[in-house]
Amino acid sequence: MTTYEYEILMFPMDRKNNLIEMQTALNAKGQVGWEVVSISSSEFANIGHTAFLKRETSEGADVGGTR
């Protein structure tokens, strides 16, 4: 059975270069197996973005070799 672990990252948008910082952080996470599944942003105030990530855990590895 495939199992996943999850991580939540918050990116405040209080500086001009925060989108670049967000992209850099998400690229770094992608290089170690994390995948963005959703991004939420505040519509009422320019507070920032929250990214939800997942990756398959080693417990999810198929021992029987059927994958």
mmCIF file as gemmi writes it, N, C-alpha and C atoms, coordinates in Angstrom:
data_model
loop_
_atom_site.group_PDB
_atom_site.id
_atom_site.type_symbol
_atom_site.label_atom_id
_atom_site.label_alt_id
_atom_site.label_comp_id
_atom_site.label_asym_id
_atom_site.label_entity_id
_atom_site.label_seq_id
_atom_site.pdbx_PDB_ins_code
_atom_site.Cartn_x
_atom_site.Cartn_y
_atom_site.Cartn_z
_atom_site.occupancy
_atom_site.B_iso_or_equiv
_atom_site.pdbx_formal_charge
_atom_site.auth_seq_id
_atom_site.auth_asym_id
_atom_site.pdbx_PDB_model_num
ATOM 1 N N . MET Axp A 1 ? 0.838 -1.177 0 1 0 ? 1 A 1
ATOM 2 C CA . MET Axp A 1 ? 0 0 0 1 0 ? 1 A 1
ATOM 3 C C . MET Axp A 1 ? 0.889 1.249 0 1 0 ? 1 A 1
ATOM 4 N N . THR Axp A 2 ? 0.533 2.2 -0.803 1 0 ? 2 A 1
ATOM 5 C CA . THR Axp A 2 ? 1.261 3.457 -0.864 1 0 ? 2 A 1
ATOM 6 C C . THR Axp A 2 ? 0.859 4.341 0.309 1 0 ? 2 A 1
ATOM 7 N N . THR Axp A 3 ? 1.857 4.872 1.012 1 0 ? 3 A 1
ATOM 8 C CA . THR Axp A 3 ? 1.589 5.822 2.094 1 0 ? 3 A 1
ATOM 9 C C . THR Axp A 3 ? 2.356 7.108 1.816 1 0 ? 3 A 1
ATOM 10 N N . TYR Axp A 4 ? 1.849 8.196 2.37 1 0 ? 4 A 1
ATOM 11 C CA . TYR Axp A 4 ? 2.43 9.512 2.131 1 0 ? 4 A 1
ATOM 12 C C . TYR Axp A 4 ? 2.675 10.235 3.441 1 0 ? 4 A 1
ATOM 13 N N . GLU Axp A 5 ? 3.602 11.168 3.4 1 0 ? 5 A 1
ATOM 14 C CA . GLU Axp A 5 ? 3.757 12.129 4.483 1 0 ? 5 A 1
ATOM 15 C C . GLU Axp A 5 ? 3.472 13.497 3.891 1 0 ? 5 A 1
ATOM 16 N N . TYR Axp A 6 ? 3.087 14.415 4.749 1 0 ? 6 A 1
ATOM 17 C CA . TYR Axp A 6 ? 2.647 15.734 4.291 1 0 ? 6 A 1
ATOM 18 C C . TYR Axp A 6 ? 3.418 16.83 5.002 1 0 ? 6 A 1
ATOM 19 N N . GLU Axp A 7 ? 3.542 17.959 4.338 1 0 ? 7 A 1
ATOM 20 C CA . GLU Axp A 7 ? 4.197 19.127 4.919 1 0 ? 7 A 1
ATOM 21 C C . GLU Axp A 7 ? 3.438 20.377 4.48 1 0 ? 7 A 1
ATOM 22 N N . ILE Axp A 8 ? 3.375 21.343 5.365 1 0 ? 8 A 1
ATOM 23 C CA . ILE Axp A 8 ? 2.714 22.618 5.071 1 0 ? 8 A 1
ATOM 24 C C . ILE Axp A 8 ? 3.751 23.725 5.2 1 0 ? 8 A 1
ATOM 25 N N . LEU Axp A 9 ? 3.876 24.536 4.162 1 0 ? 9 A 1
ATOM 26 C CA . LEU Axp A 9 ? 4.809 25.662 4.161 1 0 ? 9 A 1
ATOM 27 C C . LEU Axp A 9 ? 4.026 26.955 4.029 1 0 ? 9 A 1
ATOM 28 N N . MET Axp A 10 ? 4.416 27.952 4.802 1 0 ? 10 A 1
ATOM 29 C CA . MET Axp A 10 ? 3.763 29.261 4.725 1 0 ? 10 A 1
ATOM 30 C C . MET Axp A 10 ? 4.755 30.278 4.174 1 0 ? 10 A 1
ATOM 31 N N . PHE Axp A 11 ? 4.269 31.096 3.257 1 0 ? 11 A 1
ATOM 32 C CA . PHE Axp A 11 ? 5.094 32.112 2.614 1 0 ? 11 A 1
ATOM 33 C C . PHE Axp A 11 ? 4.431 33.474 2.758 1 0 ? 11 A 1
ATOM 34 N N . PRO Axp A 12 ? 4.878 34.298 3.711 1 0 ? 12 A 1
ATOM 35 C CA . PRO Axp A 12 ? 4.316 35.646 3.831 1 0 ? 12 A 1
ATOM 36 C C . PRO Axp A 12 ? 4.727 36.492 2.631 1 0 ? 12 A 1
ATOM 37 N N . MET Axp A 13 ? 3.834 37.329 2.169 1 0 ? 13 A 1
ATOM 38 C CA . MET Axp A 13 ? 4.118 38.18 1.013 1 0 ? 13 A 1
ATOM 39 C C . MET Axp A 13 ? 4.294 39.629 1.463 1 0 ? 13 A 1
ATOM 40 N N . ASP Axp A 14 ? 5.257 39.837 2.341 1 0 ? 14 A 1
ATOM 41 C CA . ASP Axp A 14 ? 5.477 41.171 2.877 1 0 ? 14 A 1
ATOM 42 C C . ASP Axp A 14 ? 6.695 41.866 2.269 1 0 ? 14 A 1
ATOM 43 N N . ARG Axp A 15 ? 7.364 41.194 1.358 1 0 ? 15 A 1
ATOM 44 C CA . ARG Axp A 15 ? 8.511 41.8 0.68 1 0 ? 15 A 1
ATOM 45 C C . ARG Axp A 15 ? 8.43 41.476 -0.803 1 0 ? 15 A 1
ATOM 46 N N . LYS Axp A 16 ? 9.033 42.303 -1.606 1 0 ? 16 A 1
ATOM 47 C CA . LYS Axp A 16 ? 8.955 42.171 -3.064 1 0 ? 16 A 1
ATOM 48 C C . LYS Axp A 16 ? 9.552 40.853 -3.569 1 0 ? 16 A 1
ATOM 49 N N . ASN Axp A 17 ? 10.614 40.364 -2.943 1 0 ? 17 A 1
ATOM 50 C CA . ASN Axp A 17 ? 11.3 39.174 -3.453 1 0 ? 17 A 1
ATOM 51 C C . ASN Axp A 17 ? 10.754 37.87 -2.87 1 0 ? 17 A 1
ATOM 52 N N . ASN Axp A 18 ? 9.639 37.901 -2.154 1 0 ? 18 A 1
ATOM 53 C CA . ASN Axp A 18 ? 9.127 36.679 -1.546 1 0 ? 18 A 1
ATOM 54 C C . ASN Axp A 18 ? 8.654 35.636 -2.559 1 0 ? 18 A 1
ATOM 55 N N . LEU Axp A 19 ? 8.198 36.052 -3.74 1 0 ? 19 A 1
ATOM 56 C CA . LEU Axp A 19 ? 7.821 35.054 -4.753 1 0 ? 19 A 1
ATOM 57 C C . LEU Axp A 19 ? 9.042 34.275 -5.229 1 0 ? 19 A 1
ATOM 58 N N . ILE Axp A 20 ? 10.172 34.942 -5.337 1 0 ? 20 A 1
ATOM 59 C CA . ILE Axp A 20 ? 11.414 34.254 -5.71 1 0 ? 20 A 1
ATOM 60 C C . ILE Axp A 20 ? 11.816 33.289 -4.601 1 0 ? 20 A 1
ATOM 61 N N . GLU Axp A 21 ? 11.696 33.72 -3.345 1 0 ? 21 A 1
ATOM 62 C CA . GLU Axp A 21 ? 12.012 32.85 -2.211 1 0 ? 21 A 1
ATOM 63 C C . GLU Axp A 21 ? 11.076 31.641 -2.171 1 0 ? 21 A 1
ATOM 64 N N . MET Axp A 22 ? 9.806 31.861 -2.486 1 0 ? 22 A 1
ATOM 65 C CA . MET Axp A 22 ? 8.83 30.77 -2.524 1 0 ? 22 A 1
ATOM 66 C C . MET Axp A 22 ? 9.208 29.757 -3.601 1 0 ? 22 A 1
ATOM 67 N N . GLN Axp A 23 ? 9.545 30.238 -4.785 1 0 ? 23 A 1
ATOM 68 C CA . GLN Axp A 23 ? 9.938 29.353 -5.879 1 0 ? 23 A 1
ATOM 69 C C . GLN Axp A 23 ? 11.195 28.571 -5.517 1 0 ? 23 A 1
ATOM 70 N N . THR Axp A 24 ? 12.164 29.223 -4.918 1 0 ? 24 A 1
ATOM 71 C CA . THR Axp A 24 ? 13.407 28.562 -4.517 1 0 ? 24 A 1
ATOM 72 C C . THR Axp A 24 ? 13.127 27.46 -3.495 1 0 ? 24 A 1
ATOM 73 N N . ALA Axp A 25 ? 12.295 27.756 -2.506 1 0 ? 25 A 1
ATOM 74 C CA . ALA Axp A 25 ? 11.966 26.77 -1.474 1 0 ? 25 A 1
ATOM 75 C C . ALA Axp A 25 ? 11.216 25.577 -2.059 1 0 ? 25 A 1
ATOM 76 N N . LEU Axp A 26 ? 10.257 25.839 -2.948 1 0 ? 26 A 1
ATOM 77 C CA . LEU Axp A 26 ? 9.49 24.741 -3.545 1 0 ? 26 A 1
ATOM 78 C C . LEU Axp A 26 ? 10.356 23.895 -4.476 1 0 ? 26 A 1
ATOM 79 N N . ASN Axp A 27 ? 11.265 24.519 -5.208 1 0 ? 27 A 1
ATOM 80 C CA . ASN Axp A 27 ? 12.192 23.754 -6.051 1 0 ? 27 A 1
ATOM 81 C C . ASN Axp A 27 ? 13.089 22.86 -5.202 1 0 ? 27 A 1
ATOM 82 N N . ALA Axp A 28 ? 13.554 23.372 -4.068 1 0 ? 28 A 1
ATOM 83 C CA . ALA Axp A 28 ? 14.398 22.575 -3.173 1 0 ? 28 A 1
ATOM 84 C C . ALA Axp A 28 ? 13.621 21.381 -2.626 1 0 ? 28 A 1
ATOM 85 N N . LYS Axp A 29 ? 12.378 21.591 -2.25 1 0 ? 29 A 1
ATOM 86 C CA . LYS Axp A 29 ? 11.546 20.486 -1.768 1 0 ? 29 A 1
ATOM 87 C C . LYS Axp A 29 ? 11.302 19.458 -2.875 1 0 ? 29 A 1
ATOM 88 N N . GLY Axp A 30 ? 11.087 19.924 -4.1 1 0 ? 30 A 1
ATOM 89 C CA . GLY Axp A 30 ? 10.871 19.024 -5.225 1 0 ? 30 A 1
ATOM 90 C C . GLY Axp A 30 ? 12.068 18.131 -5.499 1 0 ? 30 A 1
ATOM 91 N N . GLN Axp A 31 ? 13.254 18.646 -5.263 1 0 ? 31 A 1
ATOM 92 C CA . GLN Axp A 31 ? 14.468 17.86 -5.497 1 0 ? 31 A 1
ATOM 93 C C . GLN Axp A 31 ? 14.623 16.71 -4.508 1 0 ? 31 A 1
ATOM 94 N N . VAL Axp A 32 ? 13.933 16.767 -3.383 1 0 ? 32 A 1
ATOM 95 C CA . VAL Axp A 32 ? 14.005 15.671 -2.414 1 0 ? 32 A 1
ATOM 96 C C . VAL Axp A 32 ? 12.683 14.902 -2.331 1 0 ? 32 A 1
ATOM 97 N N . GLY Axp A 33 ? 11.886 14.998 -3.401 1 0 ? 33 A 1
ATOM 98 C CA . GLY Axp A 33 ? 10.72 14.133 -3.528 1 0 ? 33 A 1
ATOM 99 C C . GLY Axp A 33 ? 9.373 14.718 -3.151 1 0 ? 33 A 1
ATOM 100 N N . TRP Axp A 34 ? 9.337 15.966 -2.692 1 0 ? 34 A 1
ATOM 101 C CA . TRP Axp A 34 ? 8.058 16.575 -2.327 1 0 ? 34 A 1
ATOM 102 C C . TRP Axp A 34 ? 7.336 17.077 -3.565 1 0 ? 34 A 1
ATOM 103 N N . GLU Axp A 35 ? 6.009 16.975 -3.545 1 0 ? 35 A 1
ATOM 104 C CA . GLU Axp A 35 ? 5.156 17.45 -4.637 1 0 ? 35 A 1
ATOM 105 C C . GLU Axp A 35 ? 4.111 18.4 -4.063 1 0 ? 35 A 1
ATOM 106 N N . VAL Axp A 36 ? 3.947 19.566 -4.683 1 0 ? 36 A 1
ATOM 107 C CA . VAL Axp A 36 ? 2.906 20.5 -4.256 1 0 ? 36 A 1
ATOM 108 C C . VAL Axp A 36 ? 1.564 19.945 -4.711 1 0 ? 36 A 1
ATOM 109 N N . VAL Axp A 37 ? 0.632 19.818 -3.774 1 0 ? 37 A 1
ATOM 110 C CA . VAL Axp A 37 ? -0.701 19.338 -4.131 1 0 ? 37 A 1
ATOM 111 C C . VAL Axp A 37 ? -1.73 20.46 -4.115 1 0 ? 37 A 1
ATOM 112 N N . SER Axp A 38 ? -1.416 21.561 -3.416 1 0 ? 38 A 1
ATOM 113 C CA . SER Axp A 38 ? -2.339 22.687 -3.367 1 0 ? 38 A 1
ATOM 114 C C . SER Axp A 38 ? -1.625 23.917 -2.823 1 0 ? 38 A 1
ATOM 115 N N . ILE Axp A 39 ? -2.07 25.076 -3.275 1 0 ? 39 A 1
ATOM 116 C CA . ILE Axp A 39 ? -1.604 26.346 -2.721 1 0 ? 39 A 1
ATOM 117 C C . ILE Axp A 39 ? -2.833 27.197 -2.449 1 0 ? 39 A 1
ATOM 118 N N . SER Axp A 40 ? -2.872 27.757 -1.257 1 0 ? 40 A 1
ATOM 119 C CA . SER Axp A 40 ? -3.982 28.607 -0.848 1 0 ? 40 A 1
ATOM 120 C C . SER Axp A 40 ? -3.449 30.006 -0.574 1 0 ? 40 A 1
ATOM 121 N N . SER Axp A 41 ? -4.208 31.009 -0.974 1 0 ? 41 A 1
ATOM 122 C CA . SER Axp A 41 ? -3.794 32.383 -0.694 1 0 ? 41 A 1
ATOM 123 C C . SER Axp A 41 ? -4.944 33.148 -0.067 1 0 ? 41 A 1
ATOM 124 N N . SER Axp A 42 ? -4.599 34.161 0.699 1 0 ? 42 A 1
ATOM 125 C CA . SER Axp A 42 ? -5.606 34.996 1.338 1 0 ? 42 A 1
ATOM 126 C C . SER Axp A 42 ? -6.219 35.924 0.304 1 0 ? 42 A 1
ATOM 127 N N . GLU Axp A 43 ? -7.547 35.976 0.258 1 0 ? 43 A 1
ATOM 128 C CA . GLU Axp A 43 ? -8.225 36.865 -0.683 1 0 ? 43 A 1
ATOM 129 C C . GLU Axp A 43 ? -8.608 38.196 -0.045 1 0 ? 43 A 1
ATOM 130 N N . PHE Axp A 44 ? -8.608 38.264 1.274 1 0 ? 44 A 1
ATOM 131 C CA . PHE Axp A 44 ? -9.061 39.469 1.969 1 0 ? 44 A 1
ATOM 132 C C . PHE Axp A 44 ? -7.92 40.39 2.376 1 0 ? 44 A 1
ATOM 133 N N . ALA Axp A 45 ? -6.726 39.863 2.446 1 0 ? 45 A 1
ATOM 134 C CA . ALA Axp A 45 ? -5.554 40.664 2.799 1 0 ? 45 A 1
ATOM 135 C C . ALA Axp A 45 ? -4.35 40.018 2.138 1 0 ? 45 A 1
ATOM 136 N N . ASN Axp A 46 ? -3.386 40.794 1.819 1 0 ? 46 A 1
ATOM 137 C CA . ASN Axp A 46 ? -2.189 40.264 1.161 1 0 ? 46 A 1
ATOM 138 C C . ASN Axp A 46 ? -1.263 39.647 2.206 1 0 ? 46 A 1
ATOM 139 N N . ILE Axp A 47 ? -1.758 38.606 2.856 1 0 ? 47 A 1
ATOM 140 C CA . ILE Axp A 47 ? -1.003 37.965 3.929 1 0 ? 47 A 1
ATOM 141 C C . ILE Axp A 47 ? 0.048 37.023 3.358 1 0 ? 47 A 1
ATOM 142 N N . GLY Axp A 48 ? -0.303 36.256 2.365 1 0 ? 48 A 1
ATOM 143 C CA . GLY Axp A 48 ? 0.658 35.332 1.79 1 0 ? 48 A 1
ATOM 144 C C . GLY Axp A 48 ? 0.01 34.074 1.252 1 0 ? 48 A 1
ATOM 145 N N . HIS Axp A 49 ? 0.84 33.055 1.091 1 0 ? 49 A 1
ATOM 146 C CA . HIS Axp A 49 ? 0.412 31.787 0.509 1 0 ? 49 A 1
ATOM 147 C C . HIS Axp A 49 ? 0.782 30.644 1.442 1 0 ? 49 A 1
ATOM 148 N N . THR Axp A 50 ? -0.036 29.61 1.421 1 0 ? 50 A 1
ATOM 149 C CA . THR Axp A 50 ? 0.246 28.382 2.146 1 0 ? 50 A 1
ATOM 150 C C . THR Axp A 50 ? 0.307 27.263 1.117 1 0 ? 50 A 1
ATOM 151 N N . ALA Axp A 51 ? 1.404 26.509 1.123 1 0 ? 51 A 1
ATOM 152 C CA . ALA Axp A 51 ? 1.592 25.409 0.18 1 0 ? 51 A 1
ATOM 153 C C . ALA Axp A 51 ? 1.479 24.086 0.932 1 0 ? 51 A 1
ATOM 154 N N . PHE Axp A 52 ? 0.737 23.16 0.346 1 0 ? 52 A 1
ATOM 155 C CA . PHE Axp A 52 ? 0.552 21.836 0.919 1 0 ? 52 A 1
ATOM 156 C C . PHE Axp A 52 ? 1.302 20.849 0.026 1 0 ? 52 A 1
ATOM 157 N N . LEU Axp A 53 ? 2.21 20.077 0.627 1 0 ? 53 A 1
ATOM 158 C CA . LEU Axp A 53 ? 3.059 19.161 -0.122 1 0 ? 53 A 1
ATOM 159 C C . LEU Axp A 53 ? 2.877 17.738 0.387 1 0 ? 53 A 1
ATOM 160 N N . LYS Axp A 54 ? 3.193 16.773 -0.48 1 0 ? 54 A 1
ATOM 161 C CA . LYS Axp A 54 ? 3.193 15.373 -0.067 1 0 ? 54 A 1
ATOM 162 C C . LYS Axp A 54 ? 4.34 14.659 -0.767 1 0 ? 54 A 1
ATOM 163 N N . ARG Axp A 55 ? 4.762 13.552 -0.148 1 0 ? 55 A 1
ATOM 164 C CA . ARG Axp A 55 ? 5.702 12.651 -0.802 1 0 ? 55 A 1
ATOM 165 C C . ARG Axp A 55 ? 5.478 11.251 -0.272 1 0 ? 55 A 1
ATOM 166 N N . GLU Axp A 56 ? 5.798 10.303 -1.1 1 0 ? 56 A 1
ATOM 167 C CA . GLU Axp A 56 ? 5.638 8.909 -0.724 1 0 ? 56 A 1
ATOM 168 C C . GLU Axp A 56 ? 6.667 8.565 0.345 1 0 ? 56 A 1
ATOM 169 N N . THR Axp A 57 ? 6.241 7.811 1.351 1 0 ? 57 A 1
ATOM 170 C CA . THR Axp A 57 ? 7.156 7.413 2.413 1 0 ? 57 A 1
ATOM 171 C C . THR Axp A 57 ? 7.826 6.096 2.06 1 0 ? 57 A 1
ATOM 172 N N . SER Axp A 58 ? 8.923 5.815 2.738 1 0 ? 58 A 1
ATOM 173 C CA . SER Axp A 58 ? 9.62 4.554 2.492 1 0 ? 58 A 1
ATOM 174 C C . SER Axp A 58 ? 8.771 3.368 2.931 1 0 ? 58 A 1
ATOM 175 N N . GLU Axp A 59 ? 7.854 3.578 3.888 1 0 ? 59 A 1
ATOM 176 C CA . GLU Axp A 59 ? 6.946 2.506 4.286 1 0 ? 59 A 1
ATOM 177 C C . GLU Axp A 59 ? 6.006 2.136 3.151 1 0 ? 59 A 1
ATOM 178 N N . GLY Axp A 60 ? 5.828 3.07 2.201 1 0 ? 60 A 1
ATOM 179 C CA . GLY Axp A 60 ? 4.945 2.82 1.079 1 0 ? 60 A 1
ATOM 180 C C . GLY Axp A 60 ? 5.608 2.033 -0.041 1 0 ? 60 A 1
ATOM 181 N N . ALA Axp A 61 ? 6.894 1.719 0.11 1 0 ? 61 A 1
ATOM 182 C CA . ALA Axp A 61 ? 7.602 0.966 -0.921 1 0 ? 61 A 1
ATOM 183 C C . ALA Axp A 61 ? 6.977 -0.418 -1.054 1 0 ? 61 A 1
ATOM 184 N N . ASP Axp A 62 ? 6.849 -0.864 -2.267 1 0 ? 62 A 1
ATOM 185 C CA . ASP Axp A 62 ? 6.222 -2.152 -2.541 1 0 ? 62 A 1
ATOM 186 C C . ASP Axp A 62 ? 7.219 -3.274 -2.291 1 0 ? 62 A 1
ATOM 187 N N . VAL Axp A 63 ? 7.01 -4.039 -1.239 1 0 ? 63 A 1
ATOM 188 C CA . VAL Axp A 63 ? 7.914 -5.123 -0.881 1 0 ? 63 A 1
ATOM 189 C C . VAL Axp A 63 ? 7.762 -6.298 -1.832 1 0 ? 63 A 1
ATOM 190 N N . GLY Axp A 64 ? 6.559 -6.522 -2.328 1 0 ? 64 A 1
ATOM 191 C CA . GLY Axp A 64 ? 6.311 -7.664 -3.199 1 0 ? 64 A 1
ATOM 192 C C . GLY Axp A 64 ? 6.745 -7.461 -4.639 1 0 ? 64 A 1
ATOM 193 N N . GLY Axp A 65 ? 7.113 -6.255 -5.005 1 0 ? 65 A 1
ATOM 194 C CA . GLY Axp A 65 ? 7.573 -5.984 -6.358 1 0 ? 65 A 1
ATOM 195 C C . GLY Axp A 65 ? 6.473 -5.944 -7.4 1 0 ? 65 A 1
ATOM 196 N N . THR Axp A 66 ? 5.241 -5.621 -7.005 1 0 ? 66 A 1
ATOM 197 C CA . THR Axp A 66 ? 4.137 -5.623 -7.96 1 0 ? 66 A 1
ATOM 198 C C . THR Axp A 66 ? 3.876 -4.264 -8.568 1 0 ? 66 A 1
ATOM 199 N N . ARG Axp A 67 ? 4.596 -3.242 -8.162 1 0 ? 67 A 1
ATOM 200 C CA . ARG Axp A 67 ? 4.393 -1.918 -8.739 1 0 ? 67 A 1
ATOM 201 C C . ARG Axp A 67 ? 5.172 -1.73 -9.991 1 0 ? 67 A 1
